[in-house]
Amino acid sequence: MNVVLAGEGAIARKHMTALARIDDVDVVSVAGGDENNTADFAAEFDIPHWTLDLDEAFVRPGVEAVILTTPTQLHASQAISALEAGLHTLVEIPMADNLADSEALVAAQQESGLVAMVCHTRRFNPSHQWIKNRIAAGQFSIQHFVVQSFFFRRENKNALGQPRTWTDHLLWHHACHTVDLFQYQTGELPSRVWAQQGPHHPELGIAMDMTVGLGMPSGAICTLAMSFNNEGLLGSWFRYIGDTGTYIARYDDLENGSGEAIDLTGVAPSMNGIELQDAEFFSAIRDGREPNASVSQALGTMKTLDRLEQSLNPVS
């Protein structure tokens, strides 16, 4: 299957590493935002064509699908354009930075009949899959989901330390991971939501610290703390406090409340969540089915983020 990759940043590199382990998938073009970076990216990963024009990449011979790893603000419009061009589409999280654009993307997918999926990687990490399996088997029930997502972003740089041409967002990007995962693991939509934010950065114009709370009809609650001001160990930790145990997930790794590693052997055919996610995308295309984390499934997450934004900015 011939694929276009849009974007040449840090997350694009992770997709290329994952795709190298998936059979019968070839990235035939990369469409980037910076000429030198895009050319270097294509050379490094032996991609035969590169361009700064995404539409040019869409019409390369034999292209069937696109993976969008571009700035958040472009996700919805580029995904809609890809679907209109007849391409199956995998778009990085979040699928949009507002509810209206999310709904427009879902409508475009439904009209096209093509596969459109969002990179909700946490659904595919073996650590979270292990928890999901225990919930499904009736062996575990979430009482409190406590998450911290800490980064150091006082300058507008990406995970590689390179300058960004766009601004990240705690609610519409980083909270999106946790909101989707909590709803996915519980199978519920929140009956209660609240959020608070700290001061905005004087130059970036975004809140640098934020707290989110969710309450489910079943009684399960989620507490999420996020920061772009944190110095020290960076990343996201997910603590599942349940009726039969406590578990801490960090990306593809899992341990119990005592710090003992959980054996995840056999949970999934890979220990790489991005590889499992990307493999699901191509499997759904070949099988002609809706993928896990389709844009339709993810719309409930975007509705919750919209509710949270309204709680941050209440109507006076």
C-alpha positions in Angstrom: 0.0 0.0 0.0 1.5 3.3 -1.0 1.3 6.0 1.6 1.9 9.8 1.9 3.4 11.1 5.1 2.6 14.7 5.9 5.0 16.3 8.3 8.7 16.0 9.0 8.8 16.6 12.8 9.3 14.4 15.9 6.1 12.4 15.7 6.7 11.8 11.9 9.9 10.0 12.9 8.0 7.7 15.3 5.6 6.8 12.6 8.4 6.0 10.2 10.0 3.7 12.8 6.7 1.9 13.3 5.9 1.6 9.6 9.2 -0.1 9.0 7.9 -3.0 11.0 4.6 -3.2 9.1 4.5 -5.4 6.0 3.5 -4.2 2.6 3.3 -0.5 3.4 5.5 1.9 1.5 5.9 5.7 2.2 6.3 7.0 -1.3 6.2 10.8 -0.6 6.7 13.1 2.4 5.0 16.5 2.4 6.7 18.9 4.8 6.7 22.5 5.9 10.4 23.4 5.7 12.4 22.7 2.5 15.7 21.7 4.1 14.1 19.6 6.9 11.8 17.8 4.4 14.6 17.0 2.0 16.8 15.7 4.8 13.9 13.7 6.2 13.3 12.1 2.8 16.9 11.2 2.4 17.3 9.8 5.9 14.3 7.4 5.5 14.9 6.7 1.8 11.6 8.2 0.7 11.7 8.7 -3.1 9.7 11.9 -3.3 9.3 15.0 -1.2 7.3 18.2 -1.6 6.1 21.3 0.3 2.7 20.9 -1.5 0.4 18.3 0.2 -2.0 18.3 -2.8 1.0 17.3 -5.0 1.7 14.4 -2.8 -2.0 13.3 -2.9 -1.9 12.7 -6.6 1.4 10.7 -6.7 0.8 7.4 -8.7 -0.8 4.6 -6.7 -1.2 6.5 -3.4 -4.0 5.1 -1.3 -3.6 6.6 2.1 -2.1 9.5 4.1 -0.8 9.9 7.6 -1.0 13.5 8.9 1.5 14.5 11.5 1.2 18.2 10.8 0.4 21.1 13.2 -2.8 20.7 15.2 -4.5 23.6 13.5 -4.2 21.9 10.1 -5.5 18.5 11.1 -9.2 18.8 10.3 -8.8 20.7 7.0 -6.1 18.5 5.7 -7.9 15.3 6.7 -11.1 16.5 4.9 -9.0 17.4 1.8 -7.4 13.9 1.9 -10.8 12.2 2.1 -12.1 14.4 -0.8 -9.1 13.2 -2.8 -10.1 9.6 -2.2 -7.4 8.7 0.4 -7.8 6.7 3.6 -6.7 9.0 6.4 -4.8 8.6 9.7 -4.6 11.9 11.5 -2.5 12.7 14.6 -4.2 13.5 17.8 -6.2 15.8 18.1 -8.3 15.5 14.9 -9.2 19.2 15.4 -8.8 22.0 18.0 -12.5 22.7 18.2 -15.8 20.7 18.1 -17.2 22.3 14.9 -14.2 21.1 12.8 -14.3 17.7 14.4 -18.0 17.3 13.4 -17.1 18.5 9.8 -14.4 15.8 9.6 -16.8 13.1 10.8 -19.3 14.2 8.1 -16.6 14.1 5.4 -15.7 10.6 6.4 -19.3 9.4 6.4 -19.8 10.9 3.0 -16.6 9.4 1.6 -17.0 5.9 3.1 -13.2 5.8 3.5 -11.3 4.8 6.6 -10.5 7.9 8.8 -8.8 7.2 12.1 -7.3 9.4 14.9 -3.9 8.5 16.5 -5.4 7.8 20.0 -2.2 5.8 20.7 -3.1 5.2 24.4 -5.8 2.8 23.2 -3.1 0.6 21.6 -0.3 0.8 24.2 0.1 -2.8 25.6 0.0 -1.3 29.1 -3.5 0.1 28.6 -4.6 -2.9 26.7 -3.8 -5.1 29.7 -6.0 -2.9 31.9 -8.8 -3.0 29.2 -8.7 -6.8 29.2 -9.0 -7.0 33.0 -12.0 -4.6 32.9 -13.6 -6.7 30.1 -13.1 -9.9 32.1 -14.8 -8.3 35.2 -11.5 -8.5 37.2 -10.9 -4.7 37.6 -13.1 -1.6 37.9 -11.7 1.9 37.8 -12.4 4.0 40.9 -10.0 6.9 40.3 -7.9 7.6 37.2 -5.0 9.9 38.2 -2.9 11.3 35.4 0.0 13.7 35.2 1.3 15.0 31.9 4.3 17.3 32.5 6.5 19.0 29.9 8.9 21.9 29.7 7.6 24.2 26.9 8.5 27.8 27.9 9.9 28.2 24.4 8.0 27.1 21.3 10.0 24.0 20.5 9.1 20.4 19.7 10.2 17.2 21.4 13.5 17.3 19.5 14.2 20.8 20.7 13.6 22.4 17.3 11.6 25.6 16.9 7.9 25.1 16.2 5.9 27.1 13.6 2.7 26.5 15.7 1.6 26.6 19.3 0.7 23.5 21.3 -2.3 23.4 23.6 -2.8 21.6 27.0 -6.6 21.1 26.6 -7.0 20.3 22.9 -3.9 18.2 22.6 -2.6 16.8 25.9 -5.9 16.4 27.7 -7.3 14.8 24.6 -5.1 11.7 25.3 -6.5 11.2 28.8 -10.1 12.1 28.1 -10.3 9.6 25.3 -8.5 6.9 27.3 -10.8 7.4 30.3 -13.9 7.2 28.2 -12.6 4.2 26.3 -11.6 2.3 29.4 -14.9 3.0 31.2 -17.2 2.8 28.2 -18.9 5.9 29.5 -19.3 9.6 28.7 -18.8 11.9 31.7 -21.8 13.3 33.5 -19.7 15.9 35.3 -16.7 17.9 33.9 -14.6 20.8 35.3 -11.3 22.5 34.5 -9.1 25.3 35.7 -6.1 26.9 34.2 -3.1 29.0 35.4 -1.7 32.2 33.8 -1.2 32.4 30.1 2.3 32.7 28.7 2.9 36.3 27.7 4.3 35.4 24.3 2.8 32.0 23.5 -0.7 33.1 24.5 -1.6 29.7 26.0 -2.2 28.5 29.6 0.9 26.8 30.8 -0.8 24.8 33.6 -4.2 23.2 33.8 -6.2 20.7 35.9 -9.1 18.7 34.5 -11.7 16.6 36.4 -14.2 14.1 35.0 -17.0 12.1 36.7 -18.7 9.2 35.2 -22.3 8.0 35.8 -20.8 4.8 37.3 -19.0 6.9 39.9 -15.5 6.6 38.5 -13.6 9.8 38.5 -10.5 11.2 36.7 -8.1 13.8 37.9 -5.6 15.2 35.3 -2.8 17.6 36.0 -0.9 19.1 33.1 2.0 21.6 32.9 4.3 23.1 30.3 6.3 24.7 33.2 7.7 21.4 34.7 11.4 20.9 35.0 12.7 17.4 35.6 11.4 14.1 34.4 9.0 14.7 31.5 6.1 12.8 30.0 2.8 11.2 31.1 2.0 8.8 33.9 -1.4 7.1 34.2 -2.4 5.7 37.6 -5.3 3.3 37.7 -6.7 3.1 41.2 -9.3 0.3 41.2 -11.3 -2.1 43.3 -8.8 -4.9 43.0 -5.4 -3.2 42.6 -3.4 -0.1 41.5 -1.5 0.1 38.3 0.8 2.7 36.8 1.2 2.9 33.0 3.9 5.0 31.3 3.5 4.6 27.5 4.1 0.9 26.8 5.2 -0.1 30.3 3.1 -1.1 33.3 3.7 -1.7 37.0 1.6 -2.3 40.1 1.2 0.0 43.0 4.3 -1.4 44.6 6.5 -0.6 41.6 6.7 -4.2 40.4 6.7 -4.6 36.6 3.7 -6.3 35.0 4.5 -9.0 32.4 2.8 -7.8 29.2 3.9 -10.8 27.1 1.2 -11.9 24.8 -1.0 -8.8 25.2 -0.3 -7.6 21.7 1.9 -8.7 18.7 4.2 -5.7 19.4 5.3 -3.7 22.4 5.2 -0.5 20.4 1.9 1.4 20.7 2.4 3.5 17.6 3.2 0.4 15.6 0.0 -1.3 16.8 -2.1 1.8 16.1 -0.7 2.2 12.6 -1.2 -1.5 11.9 -4.8 -1.2 12.9 -5.3 1.6 10.4 -4.0 -0.5 7.5 -5.8 -3.6 8.7 -9.1 -1.7 8.7 -8.5 -0.5 5.1 -7.8 -4.0 3.9 -10.7 -5.5 5.8 -13.1 -2.7 4.8 -14.2 -2.1 8.4 -14.3 0.7 10.9 -11.0 1.0 12.9 -10.6 1.3 16.6 -10.3 5.1 17.2 -12.2 6.1 14.1 -13.1 9.7 13.8 -16.7 8.8 14.6 -15.6 7.0 17.8 -13.4 9.9 18.8 -16.2 12.5 18.4 -17.3 11.9 22.0 -13.9 12.9 23.2 -14.1 16.2 21.3 -17.5 16.9 22.7 -16.1 16.5 26.2 -13.1 18.8 25.4 -15.6 21.4 24.2 -17.5 21.1 27.5 -14.2 21.5 29.4 -13.4 24.6 27.4 -16.7 26.1 28.2 -16.0 25.4 31.9 -12.7 27.3 31.5 -14.5 30.2 29.9 -18.0 30.4 31.4 -20.6 32.6 29.9 -21.0 35.6 32.2 
